[in-house]
Amino acid sequence: MPLDAVTYRVAPGHEEELTEVFSPHNFTRVDSPVIKNGTGETVGMLLGTGLFVQEDVMVRVIHHDGVGAARIAHHMSVQKGVHDAERAILPYLAEPRDTETPEGFREHFHRSLMTVLEQHSPDERPAAGTVALRYPLRAGAGAELAAARATANVRAFLRLAEEYPAIVRTALFLHEDTLVRVVQYDGHPYNVVSYLADRCFGQDAESWLVPYLRAPERHPDRDAYLARVHEQAMFSLAHMSVLGVG
């Protein structure tokens, strides 16, 4: 699966502090993006990560090649930079957890792993940037949505299109009451805006989500839809990929 995501509960209002924790001059990247198994054989690669926050929710998106979430968790759990960052964000967490040991980190990773509701990623092209949108759900909708569409291999409603070559990947993640849409691109972030306006507003690619949303209003025009997208956009704390740090 090209993308996975994990989520954390944080205390609202600490975007600046969290950005500083994960800034290039503070955060130590993994010693190698190459992921190996227990015998030292190469089994995959980390292609990039993005970290986002909105209100009390923080989400890390992981782009990888060839491995499952368990192997990613193991690889990340032995990275010094990861543990340094885990200690640095402790004051800003809404829910305490023990990630000091590799075992504790892996347990928390799996508890926080988001369910992939849909995904469209025709190739493994690394992304230059990532946009994440958070959809407010009505009470109880998370469980309903998980039961209705908890299969990662179903056909994605929001799919890539030839007329938007800069959009390389799209996925929808759910964890309890947190629903997040991720769009990755290798051009300009404005390409994401045009793509979403065409596919979601123009072609109703997300109309199936309406019954689960807290405020399922219909947008009268493109500008109103884009204003809503602006509200849903999560704040980007960090983006790192094999293409570099963004």
BALUM-229897 format. One line per 10 residues: number of its first residue (from 0); their letters; for each residue x, y, z of N, C-alpha, C. Coordinates in pm, 1 decimal. Example, Ala and Ser with C-alpha at 12.3 -4.5 7.8 and 13.67 -1.06 7.14 Angstrom:
BEGIN
0> AS> 1319.0:-569.0:780.0:1230.0:-450.0:780.0:1320.0:-330.0:780.0; 1285.0:-225.0:708.0:1367.0:-106.0:714.0:1290.0:3.0:787.0
END
This chain:
BEGIN
0> MPLDAVTYRV> 84.5:-118.3:0.0:0.0:0.0:0.0:89.5:125.3:0.0; 74.6:216.2:-95.5:168.2:328.6:-107.6:166.7:425.0:9.3; 49.1:446.3:72.8:38.4:541.6:183.2:-19.6:475.4:307.0; 32.6:514.8:422.0:-27.9:482.9:550.2:-29.2:610.7:632.1; -104.1:610.7:741.7:-110.3:729.0:827.2:-135.1:687.2:970.8; -78.4:764.4:1063.5:-104.8:746.6:1205.8:-151.1:881.1:1261.6; -227.0:876.7:1370.3:-282.2:1000.2:1426.1:-254.8:1009.6:1575.3; -244.1:1131.6:1624.5:-217.6:1161.0:1764.2:-318.2:1266.7:1811.6; -350.5:1263.5:1939.3:-428.0:1370.8:2000.1:-331.3:1467.4:2067.7; -345.7:1594.4:2034.0:-256.7:1695.6:2090.9:-339.3:1807.7:2153.8
10> APGHEEELTE> -274.4:1886.6:2237.8:-339.2:2004.6:2293.5:-343.5:2112.3:2185.6; -458.8:2173.3:2160.9:-468.7:2274.9:2055.0:-381.4:2396.6:2082.7; -343.6:2465.4:1975.0:-276.3:2593.1:1988.1:-125.4:2589.6:1997.3; -63.3:2477.8:1956.8:82.4:2466.8:1969.0:147.9:2440.1:1833.4; 92.6:2498.8:1728.7:149.5:2477.6:1595.2:294.7:2524.2:1586.7; 325.8:2638.8:1645.5:462.0:2691.3:1637.1:561.1:2599.4:1708.6; 524.9:2553.3:1826.3:613.9:2465.9:1901.9:635.8:2332.6:1829.6; 529.9:2276.4:1774.6:542.1:2149.2:1703.4:623.3:2165.4:1575.0; 603.9:2277.6:1506.9:683.3:2304.1:1386.7:831.3:2309.9:1421.3; 863.3:2371.0:1534.0:1003.5:2381.1:1576.8:1061.6:2243.5:1607.3
20> VFSPHNFTRV> 982.0:2156.6:1670.6:1029.9:2021.2:1702.0:1070.3:1947.1:1575.3; 989.4:1961.3:1469.4:1012.6:1884.6:1347.1:1082.9:1965.0:1237.9; 1138.0:2080.5:1274.5:1210.7:2160.7:1176.6:1340.5:2090.7:1137.0; 1394.0:2118.5:1016.8:1516.1:2051.3:970.3:1635.1:2066.7:1064.2; 1644.2:2179.5:1137.2:1759.3:2198.5:1225.1:1743.2:2130.3:1360.8; 1624.5:2075.5:1388.8:1602.3:2004.4:1514.2:1579.6:1854.9:1495.4; 1506.1:1819.2:1392.0:1466.2:1679.5:1374.5:1573.5:1602.3:1297.7; 1617.7:1490.5:1353.8:1715.1:1404.1:1287.9:1641.8:1300.3:1204.3; 1665.1:1303.1:1074.5:1597.8:1209.9:984.7:1645.6:1066.9:1009.3; 1570.1:971.4:957.4:1608.4:830.7:974.2:1747.6:808.6:916.8
30> DSPVIKNGTG> 1820.3:713.9:975.8:1957.2:690.2:931.5:1963.6:638.7:788.5; 1855.1:574.2:744.3:1845.8:528.1:606.4:1699.4:509.2:571.3; 1658.8:547.0:448.9:1521.3:521.0:407.8:1498.6:375.3:368.3; 1605.4:299.0:356.9:1595.4:158.9:316.1:1548.1:74.3:433.6; 1444.6:-5.1:411.4:1387.6:-89.2:515.0:1432.1:-233.5:491.2; 1484.5:-295.8:595.8:1534.2:-433.3:584.5:1459.0:-525.4:679.3; 1461.0:-653.5:647.3:1396.0:-750.6:735.3:1495.9:-799.9:840.1; 1455.0:-901.3:915.2:1538.9:-949.7:1024.1:1671.1:-1008.1:981.4; 1682.6:-1050.2:857.5:1808.2:-1107.6:808.8:1893.1:-1006.9:732.0; 1849.2:-880.5:730.2:1927.0:-778.2:662.4:1895.9:-761.4:515.9
40> ETVGMLLGTG> 1794.5:-830.9:468.9:1756.2:-820.0:327.4:1668.8:-696.5:306.1; 1695.4:-620.2:200.3:1614.7:-503.5:168.1:1475.9:-545.7:122.4; 1373.4:-491.8:187.5:1236.1:-528.9:154.5:1151.0:-409.4:113.0; 1203.0:-288.5:129.2:1124.4:-171.6:91.6:1198.9:-43.4:121.8; 1127.2:68.6:106.0:1189.0:199.5:126.3:1085.7:301.1:172.0; 1129.4:390.7:261.1:1048.8:506.3:296.7:1070.4:613.5:190.5; 964.5:654.0:123.9:975.3:752.1:16.6:943.9:893.4:63.1; 875.2:906.6:174.6:846.0:1040.1:224.6:745.7:1037.1:337.8; 743.2:1145.0:415.3:643.7:1160.8:521.0:594.5:1304.8:523.8; 474.0:1323.7:572.3:418.8:1457.0:593.7:352.9:1460.3:729.7
50> LFVQEDVMVR> 364.1:1572.3:799.1:308.0:1583.9:932.8:216.3:1705.5:936.8; 92.9:1685.6:987.0:-10.2:1788.8:982.8:-82.3:1797.7:1116.5; -136.6:1916.8:1145.1:-212.7:1933.7:1268.1:-330.8:2026.2:1241.4; -439.9:2000.3:1311.2:-554.7:2090.6:1313.3:-627.6:2070.2:1445.7; -637.9:2179.1:1520.7:-701.4:2173.8:1652.9:-634.8:2065.4:1738.4; -706.2:1959.2:1774.5:-649.3:1858.3:1864.7:-602.4:1732.4:1793.2; -590.0:1738.0:1662.5:-551.7:1619.4:1585.2:-422.9:1644.0:1508.0; -327.5:1553.4:1525.2:-205.6:1553.8:1445.4:-199.2:1423.5:1366.9; -160.0:1433.3:1241.2:-156.2:1316.6:1153.0:-21.8:1310.8:1082.7; 40.9:1192.4:1085.2:161.8:1170.1:1006.7:127.6:1076.8:890.4
60> VIHHDGVGAA> 155.9:1122.6:769.2:133.6:1044.7:647.3:267.1:985.9:604.7; 267.5:857.1:571.5:390.8:786.6:536.2:376.9:725.5:398.0; 463.7:765.3:306.6:467.9:707.4:172.4:580.6:605.1:170.0; 548.9:483.9:131.2:647.8:376.8:136.2:631.8:283.1:17.8; 726.1:193.6:5.4:728.0:102.1:-108.5:760.6:-38.4:-60.7; 668.0:-129.5:-81.2:700.9:-270.5:-67.5:684.9:-333.3:68.4; 643.4:-258.8:170.2:632.8:-316.5:303.6:500.4:-278.9:367.8; 465.3:-351.5:472.5:344.3:-322.2:546.2:373.1:-234.9:666.8; 266.6:-200.9:738.2:277.6:-108.9:851.0:365.8:-165.3:962.3; 364.0:-296.7:982.9:443.1:-355.7:1090.9:592.1:-334.4:1067.7
70> RIAHHMSVQK> 635.8:-350.2:945.0:777.2:-332.1:914.0:816.5:-184.1:924.7; 726.9:-95.4:883.9:753.9:48.3:898.4:767.1:84.1:1045.6; 675.3:33.6:1128.2:680.2:61.4:1271.8:811.3:14.2:1331.7; 856.4:-104.0:1291.6:982.4:-156.3:1343.4:1099.0:-67.4:1302.3; 1100.8:-26.0:1175.8:1209.1:59.3:1125.4:1213.9:192.2:1200.6; 1097.7:253.9:1220.4:1092.5:383.3:1287.0:1122.5:371.7:1436.6; 1091.3:257.2:1496.5:1103.1:242.9:1641.6:1247.2:240.4:1690.9; 1342.1:219.5:1601.0:1482.4:213.3:1642.1:1560.3:336.7:1596.6; 1489.1:440.4:1551.4:1554.1:562.3:1504.7:1569.5:662.1:1619.4; 1691.6:707.9:1642.4:1717.8:803.3:1750.4:1637.1:931.5:1731.5
80> GVHDAERAIL> 1632.5:984.4:1607.6:1560.5:1107.7:1582.2:1412.7:1097.1:1614.9; 1355.5:981.7:1588.5:1213.9:959.5:1618.1:1190.4:966.3:1768.9; 1276.2:901.8:1845.6:1258.5:902.2:1991.6:1286.1:1040.3:2050.7; 1381.3:1113.0:1993.2:1405.1:1250.1:2038.8:1281.2:1336.5:2017.0; 1218.4:1321.4:1900.0:1098.4:1398.8:1870.0:981.6:1357.2:1959.1; 969.7:1228.0:1987.2:863.7:1180.1:2074.8:874.5:1243.5:2214.0; 998.3:1255.2:2263.6:1016.6:1319.8:2394.4:985.5:1469.5:2386.7; 1021.7:1532.0:2275.9:1002.4:1676.6:2262.5:855.5:1716.3:2255.1; 769.5:1626.6:2201.5:628.0:1662.9:2187.4:544.5:1624.6:2309.4; 605.3:1560.9:2407.5:530.0:1517.8:2526.2:449.7:1631.0:2590.5
90> PYLAEPRDTE> 504.6:1753.0:2603.4:425.8:1859.5:2667.8:301.0:1899.7:2590.4; 293.3:1862.3:2462.7:183.8:1908.1:2377.4:81.7:1797.8:2347.5; 101.0:1681.4:2406.7:9.2:1570.5:2383.3:-113.1:1579.8:2473.2; -229.0:1546.8:2418.5:-352.4:1544.2:2497.8:-369.9:1410.7:2567.4; -303.3:1307.1:2514.5:-313.6:1172.7:2571.3:-172.9:1120.6:2596.4; -137.0:1092.5:2721.4:-3.2:1041.3:2750.3:17.0:902.3:2690.9; 141.9:873.3:2652.1:173.7:739.2:2603.7:321.5:713.4:2628.3; 360.2:587.0:2632.5:498.3:548.8:2657.3:559.2:498.4:2527.5; 644.3:581.7:2466.9:711.2:541.5:2342.8:863.4:544.4:2359.5; 911.0:538.3:2483.0:1054.8:544.5:2508.1:1127.7:423.1:2451.8
100> TPEGFREHFH> 1066.0:307.1:2461.7:1129.3:185.8:2411.3:1078.8:155.1:2270.4; 1155.5:80.1:2190.6:1106.0:39.0:2059.0:973.1:-35.9:2067.9; 959.1:-119.8:2170.9:834.8:-196.1:2186.9:716.3:-103.7:2214.1; 738.1:-4.0:2300.6:632.4:90.8:2330.5:595.3:173.9:2210.2; 695.2:213.9:2132.6:667.9:290.8:2011.7:585.0:208.7:1913.9; 620.6:81.7:1894.5:546.5:-2.1:1798.4:403.0:-24.5:1843.6; 382.5:-42.4:1973.6:246.5:-60.9:2024.6:162.5:64.1:1998.4; 220.3:180.7:2026.1:146.2:304.2:2002.3:121.2:324.8:1853.2; 217.8:292.9:1769.2:203.0:306.4:1624.6:82.2:227.4:1575.3; 71.4:104.5:1620.0:-38.6:19.9:1572.4:-173.0:64.7:1628.9
110> RSLMTVLEQH> -175.2:117.4:1751.8:-300.2:170.1:1806.8:-345.0:294.4:1730.6; -250.1:369.2:1679.4:-279.4:496.5:1613.6:-292.8:484.7:1462.7; -270.1:365.7:1408.2:-273.4:347.0:1263.3:-414.6:371.1:1209.3; -424.1:453.0:1106.9:-553.5:486.2:1048.8:-594.2:382.0:944.3; -723.5:359.8:932.4:-776.5:268.7:832.2:-780.2:338.6:696.5; -733.8:269.7:593.4:-739.2:324.1:457.5:-876.3:294.1:399.2; -957.4:397.3:379.4:-1090.0:378.0:322.0:-1085.2:372.2:170.5; -996.0:449.6:110.5:-976.0:443.0:-33.6:-840.5:501.6:-66.6; -787.9:461.0:-181.2:-656.9:509.4:-222.1:-640.9:490.5:-372.7; -580.9:589.6:-437.2:-550.0:578.7:-578.6:-407.3:625.9:-599.9
120> SPDERPAAGT> -320.8:533.6:-636.8:-178.5:562.9:-652.4:-122.0:472.7:-760.6; -128.3:516.7:-885.7:-86.8:430.2:-996.2:61.1:394.2:-996.8; 147.9:477.5:-936.2:290.4:447.6:-936.3:352.9:492.8:-805.4; 483.6:470.8:-792.2:553.6:503.4:-668.3:629.2:635.8:-676.8; 590.9:722.5:-769.8:659.2:849.4:-786.1:657.2:928.4:-654.6; 772.9:970.5:-603.2:774.0:1051.2:-480.7:703.7:1184.8:-502.0; 649.6:1238.5:-395.3:577.5:1365.6:-403.2:665.6:1480.7:-355.8; 650.1:1594.6:-420.3:719.0:1715.5:-375.8:646.4:1779.7:-258.4; 516.9:1752.2:-245.9:438.8:1810.0:-137.1:312.3:1730.2:-111.9; 251.7:1756.2:2.5:130.5:1685.4:44.4:32.8:1784.4:105.2
130> VALRYPLRAG> -93.9:1767.5:74.1:-201.9:1845.6:135.4:-291.4:1749.3:211.2; -332.9:1787.0:331.6:-423.7:1704.5:410.8:-546.0:1786.4:449.6; -663.6:1729.4:427.9:-790.3:1792.9:462.4:-860.8:1709.6:567.8; -908.4:1775.7:672.9:-980.5:1705.8:778.5:-1129.7:1732.8:766.1; -1209.3:1625.5:767.8:-1353.7:1636.5:752.2:-1421.1:1616.8:888.7; -1486.3:1718.0:943.2:-1556.6:1701.4:1071.4:-1673.9:1604.3:1056.1; -1676.1:1501.8:1140.0:-1781.5:1401.3:1134.4:-1884.7:1426.1:1243.2; -2008.5:1389.1:1217.3:-2110.9:1395.9:1320.0:-2086.9:1285.5:1421.6; -2147.0:1295.3:1536.8:-2129.6:1197.3:1643.9:-2169.4:1057.5:1596.8; -2083.0:960.4:1617.3:-2111.3:821.6:1580.6:-2082.6:786.5:1436.9
140> AGAELAAARA> -2048.8:886.0:1354.2:-2031.1:860.1:1212.0:-1904.3:780.4:1181.8; -1801.2:793.5:1267.4:-1678.2:721.1:1242.9:-1698.7:571.4:1240.5; -1773.5:518.8:1338.6:-1801.0:375.3:1344.4:-1886.6:331.4:1226.3; -1984.8:413.2:1190.2:-2070.1:380.3:1075.2:-1988.8:375.0:946.1; -1901.9:471.8:929.7:-1820.8:479.2:809.5:-1723.1:363.0:801.7; -1664.0:326.8:915.1:-1571.5:214.2:918.0:-1642.8:84.6:878.0; -1765.2:66.0:928.5:-1840.1:-54.6:896.7:-1882.7:-57.2:750.6; -1912.6:59.2:695.1:-1963.4:66.3:558.4:-1853.7:54.7:453.6; -1731.5:99.5:489.1:-1628.6:109.4:385.5:-1488.2:82.4:439.7; -1474.1:-22.1:517.9:-1344.9:-52.5:578.3:-1266.3:-152.0:494.3
150> TANVRAFLRL> -1259.0:-128.4:364.6:-1182.6:-214.5:274.9:-1088.9:-128.4:193.5; -960.8:-150.9:208.6:-862.3:-63.8:144.5:-858.3:-79.3:-6.6; -907.2:-191.9:-57.4:-893.3:-219.6:-200.0:-1015.5:-181.2:-283.4; -1112.7:-116.1:-223.4:-1228.1:-73.9:-301.2:-1186.1:38.2:-395.6; -1260.8:55.4:-502.5:-1229.7:158.5:-601.0:-1247.7:296.2:-538.4; -1147.3:379.7:-553.9:-1153.3:513.4:-496.4:-1250.7:600.4:-574.5; -1332.1:676.9:-503.9:-1420.8:772.2:-570.0:-1340.7:889.9:-626.4; -1241.0:934.2:-548.8:-1157.3:1044.1:-594.1:-1031.8:984.9:-657.4; -1024.5:992.4:-789.8:-916.5:927.6:-863.1:-832.6:1030.6:-938.5; -711.3:989.4:-970.8:-623.7:1075.4:-1048.3:-677.7:1089.5:-1190.3
160> AEEYPAIVRT> -639.3:1198.7:-1257.0:-690.5:1226.0:-1390.6:-577.5:1274.0:-1481.0; -583.1:1237.7:-1608.0:-478.8:1275.0:-1703.2:-464.6:1425.9:-1716.1; -573.8:1498.1:-1699.7:-566.5:1643.8:-1713.8:-500.8:1711.1:-1592.1; -468.2:1632.7:-1488.9:-397.7:1685.2:-1372.3:-273.0:1600.6:-1346.6; -174.0:1609.0:-1433.0:-54.5:1523.4:-1419.6:28.4:1551.9:-1295.1; 12.7:1670.6:-1236.0:90.1:1703.5:-1116.7:37.4:1634.0:-991.4; -86.1:1583.0:-994.9:-143.5:1511.9:-880.3:-103.3:1365.4:-891.4; -28.1:1316.8:-793.1:29.8:1183.2:-804.7:-35.8:1078.3:-715.2; -114.0:1121.7:-613.7:-163.6:1023.3:-519.2:-275.7:1083.7:-436.7; -376.6:1002.5:-405.9:-484.1:1048.6:-318.7:-529.7:932.3:-231.1
170> ALFLHEDTLV> -563.6:963.5:-105.5:-606.7:859.4:-12.9:-698.2:920.1:91.6; -780.8:835.0:151.4:-873.9:876.7:255.7:-854.0:785.7:375.9; -828.2:846.2:492.6:-796.2:771.6:613.6:-897.6:798.9:724.0; -922.6:696.6:805.3:-1016.4:708.5:917.7:-956.6:645.4:1041.7; -969.5:716.1:1155.7:-935.8:657.8:1285.4:-1033.2:714.8:1387.6; -1122.4:628.8:1435.6:-1226.7:670.6:1528.4:-1307.9:784.6:1466.6; -1299.3:907.2:1522.0:-1379.8:1017.4:1468.3:-1297.8:1111.3:1379.0; -1177.9:1068.9:1338.6:-1091.7:1151.9:1255.1:-1090.0:1099.3:1112.5; -1135.1:1182.8:1019.7:-1137.3:1148.5:878.1:-1051.7:1249.7:803.1; -951.9:1200.7:729.5:-855.6:1288.7:663.6:-835.1:1246.5:519.1
180> RVVQYDGHPY> -844.4:1342.4:429.1:-813.5:1322.8:287.3:-671.6:1372.7:261.3; -589.7:1292.0:195.9:-453.0:1327.6:161.1:-439.8:1332.9:9.1; -381.0:1441.6:-40.5:-350.3:1455.2:-183.3:-203.0:1491.2:-196.4; -128.8:1413.0:-273.6:12.4:1440.6:-295.9:33.9:1490.9:-437.8; 132.0:1579.4:-453.4:154.9:1644.0:-582.7:304.9:1661.5:-606.4; 343.1:1679.2:-731.4:483.3:1707.8:-761.7:497.7:1837.5:-840.9; 396.8:1922.8:-834.2:401.9:2053.0:-898.9:385.8:2162.8:-796.4; 282.6:2245.3:-814.3:254.0:2356.1:-723.0:128.8:2320.4:-643.2; 121.4:2361.4:-515.6:1.4:2328.9:-437.1:-127.3:2382.3:-498.2; -118.8:2487.1:-581.2:-238.9:2535.9:-648.1:-300.1:2428.5:-737.5
190> NVVSYLADRC> -216.5:2334.5:-785.6:-268.6:2225.1:-866.1:-369.0:2141.5:-787.7; -345.2:2129.1:-656.6:-436.4:2052.8:-571.8:-571.0:2122.8:-562.6; -569.5:2254.6:-550.2:-693.4:2331.8:-541.9:-777.6:2311.6:-667.0; -715.7:2324.4:-783.4:-788.9:2306.3:-909.5:-842.3:2164.4:-922.9; -759.6:2069.1:-885.2:-798.8:1928.5:-894.2:-920.3:1898.6:-805.7; -915.7:1944.0:-680.5:-1027.1:1919.0:-589.7:-1153.9:1990.6:-634.8; -1138.8:2112.7:-684.5:-1256.1:2186.2:-731.0:-1322.6:2114.9:-847.4; -1241.5:2059.2:-935.5:-1295.8:1987.1:-1051.4:-1358.5:1855.3:-1009.7; -1284.1:1776.9:-933.0:-1328.1:1640.8:-901.3:-1432.0:1635.8:-789.6; -1414.4:1715.8:-686.0:-1504.8:1707.5:-570.6:-1625.6:1798.8:-584.8
200> FGQDAESWLV> -1603.7:1921.2:-630.4:-1716.6:2011.5:-651.0:-1781.4:1985.8:-786.9; -1699.3:1980.3:-892.1:-1753.8:1967.3:-1026.8:-1813.1:1831.5:-1057.1; -1751.6:1724.3:-1004.2:-1797.0:1589.0:-1037.6:-1849.7:1510.9:-917.1; -1863.6:1576.3:-804.4:-1924.0:1514.4:-685.4:-1854.6:1386.0:-640.2; -1721.1:1384.0:-646.6:-1648.2:1262.8:-610.1:-1659.2:1228.8:-462.0; -1702.4:1325.0:-379.6:-1713.5:1296.9:-236.7:-1857.8:1308.4:-186.6; -1952.4:1302.6:-276.7:-2092.5:1312.2:-234.8:-2133.4:1196.0:-144.3; -2065.9:1081.9:-157.0:-2098.3:965.6:-73.9:-2065.6:989.1:74.4; -1981.7:1091.4:101.2:-1945.3:1121.7:239.3:-2049.9:1205.0:312.6; -2139.1:1266.8:239.2:-2233.5:1362.3:297.3:-2307.7:1308.7:419.6
210> PYLRAPERHP> -2359.4:1185.0:420.4:-2434.3:1138.1:537.4:-2352.7:1130.5:666.0; -2221.9:1130.5:654.6:-2135.8:1115.2:771.4:-2082.4:1247.9:826.0; -2100.7:1355.5:752.7:-2040.6:1482.6:790.4:-2123.6:1557.3:894.9; -2054.4:1635.8:976.3:-2121.1:1714.5:1080.3:-2208.6:1823.3:1018.9; -2160.1:1884.7:910.3:-2235.3:1991.4:843.8:-2241.7:1959.9:694.5; -2334.7:1876.3:654.0:-2339.4:1829.7:515.1:-2404.8:1928.0:419.0; -2357.9:2053.9:422.5:-2419.8:2153.2:335.5:-2373.5:2135.3:191.2; -2457.6:2176.1:98.3:-2422.5:2178.8:-43.2:-2365.5:2316.5:-76.3; -2257.9:2319.9:-150.4:-2193.3:2445.9:-184.0:-2254.2:2503.1:-311.3; -2301.5:2627.3:-305.9:-2372.7:2684.0:-420.9:-2283.7:2711.2:-541.6
220> DRDAYLARVH> -2153.8:2732.2:-517.9:-2064.3:2760.9:-630.3:-1922.2:2718.1:-594.7; -1832.6:2730.7:-691.3:-1693.7:2688.7:-674.9:-1624.1:2765.8:-563.0; -1648.5:2895.5:-553.7:-1582.7:2976.4:-451.4:-1622.7:2932.6:-311.1; -1749.2:2900.4:-292.8:-1795.2:2854.5:-162.2:-1731.8:2720.4:-127.5; -1718.7:2634.1:-226.9:-1653.2:2505.4:-203.5:-1507.0:2526.1:-163.9; -1435.5:2613.4:-234.3:-1294.5:2636.9:-204.7:-1275.6:2700.8:-67.5; -1370.7:2782.0:-25.1:-1364.4:2838.5:109.8:-1374.2:2727.4:214.0; -1457.6:2628.5:185.6:-1471.0:2514.7:275.8:-1342.0:2432.2:278.3; -1279.5:2413.6:163.1:-1152.3:2341.9:156.1:-1047.1:2412.2:240.3; -1046.6:2545.6:234.8:-951.7:2622.8:315.0:-972.1:2595.3:463.9
230> EQAMFSLAHM> -1096.0:2582.6:507.2:-1125.1:2553.6:646.8:-1080.3:2412.7:684.6; -1092.1:2320.2:590.8:-1058.4:2180.5:617.4:-908.5:2153.7:612.9; -831.5:2240.7:547.0:-688.4:2216.3:528.9:-615.6:2215.2:663.3; -541.3:2108.6:687.9:-463.2:2097.4:809.1:-332.0:2173.9:792.7; -279.6:2223.4:903.0:-154.7:2298.9:901.6:-37.7:2202.7:882.5; 47.6:2231.2:784.9:162.5:2145.0:756.7:277.8:2177.7:850.7; 315.3:2079.5:932.7:427.4:2096.4:1024.8:560.4:2062.0:959.6; 559.4:1961.8:871.7:683.7:1917.9:809.3:651.2:1828.2:689.8; 740.6:1831.1:592.6:731.5:1739.4:479.7:871.7:1697.6:441.6; 894.6:1567.6:435.6:1024.8:1514.0:399.7:1006.4:1401.7:298.2
240> SVLGVG> 1092.3:1396.5:198.5:1086.2:1290.1:100.6:1224.7:1263.0:43.4; 1232.6:1161.0:-39.0:1361.2:1132.3:-105.1:1399.4:1245.8:-198.9; 1304.6:1336.2:-228.7:1333.4:1452.1:-312.2:1393.4:1565.6:-229.0; 1384.3:1555.4:-96.2:1437.2:1660.6:-10.9:1339.0:1699.0:97.3; 1371.2:1803.6:171.6:1287.8:1850.9:282.2:1211.1:1972.1:236.5; 1077.9:1973.5:262.1:996.3:2086.2:223.3:938.7:2158.5:343.0
END
